[in-house]
């Protein structure tokens, strides 16, 4: 699905209006969204993800005007078609690794596929941790689980927010390769939001935000 | 992963606060249920034991005590009356009275009361024999179902009665011929199950033996109000000394009696012993009319006896019990409210920790209403579980209480009887769970995902 934003504007209460450049992404295309801290990267990511309603302008994914939908419709649209990967991974604490992944499938509205979960865990070398509670995992392991959680329902658009900023060089490359390769495998578009310059060489399509 | 399973897991992710809510909730429910059960069954028991007895006539004293003693067998007698005094009511041709059943109370066997009476006593409670036969001779007894079961009594068994109502070996009447069990009654669920019945004259003969053969018995006699009038020292020649018959000293007795053969099985035979005593007379009218209405007053005013109406006295017992029950009920309701609050606060505080988690679920596709339902489900789970545990505790508690109360108060409570009110309590429990979780659920509903996720 192709993503396009046109003329989106957002202002926080008491702050000045943020204007964002129009973004157009073909289906399967990958891009880097670069900007300094405070340039509104995360805000733009949330606007594109359907988490934050812009004051004006529109966000279209696969021809659907996301903010033309009701809140509930938007929740299920997002769940089904968008995968988000966060800088700091969070999970439902009461559940195990496997249960968190299966919950992600359930909430996305796809069938709960245990084989796929095993396959994905195997991919990131965490098969043995499937039945562990989240707090028993290391930070790096959590990060990997959060990446496969963003992919497990085969979304059309993957949005990753600073996925590598806390990682050393070796891990940084492994993680970005994983996200990029898996996105390609399932034919999803990918936007990585970052201020991490290590990634600039990895993506040809780059969008810069100026504060 | 169903929603209910997710709610369940969320609940037990905080085991201590879940446990606290659960304990409080089941305590509140349990206490209310126990009150319901006990109150319902006590009322039922009291009503069943009223047995359509319209009037009790006995010695002057507290009317409530007289009724508790002679009908419910929980209090000491107010004293005795002579057959002569009650003779008008024993007359089978009395125009107003359908049944007049004498009771002679004061002795027991292993704390179970022995009641000297006529066969009609069992008829008051629709009692029937399970085994054996009714008594025909003195010192033959028919045993209530609960007594027989508890003391493992069989037809043909013999025992010695003891004086008063305590199980005290010092007070055993060890000089008379033992009682012989000739029959065992079927269970009726009434006080009849908890007593031992015999001839009125059996009680006389037991006491006559005591007084004749054992002068210590007089000391015992003063222990019990029932026997305060039994002053048979043998020096009293005012007409009571017929008790000394075994010494051959019936100089001026009005009636010739042989202790071993009173043989009073009906009221007409009782009338042959005007100087003997009974504790009370239980009366059932033919019809309630103007004359029966004035009967108690005329007895109270014109005789040395008192007459009391069981329904009236029992309603006084209820009103006295009522204030205690009220207080307990208020405590139970307070606990229920506190447990509701505990659910409320524990959900609210868990929400603070789970804000990010809930936003995440929104991101992954759960609509707001789903999150609302999830939190409500968590509250309802505590309520439902607390209700089930509370109910179970209440019935187990009643069961434990029932085994004690049956000995002390001659009641058989059935702990495994479920009341329609309990279903209503289930509904109320769920309602409390719902109310307690609505505000936290609403908070979950309006979580701002963008700002929560931005805070990281």
Interface residues (C-beta under 8 A of the other chain):
Chain A: X42 X43 X46 X49 X51 X52 X71 X72 X75 X76 X78 X79 X80 X84 X86 X87 X88 X90 X91 X92 X93 X94 X95 X99 X102 X103 X104 X106 X107 X108 X109 X112 X149
Chain B: X1 X6 X9 X10 X12 X13 X354 X356 X357 X360 X361 X362 X363 X364 X365 X366 X367 X368 X369 X449 X450 X453 X454 X456
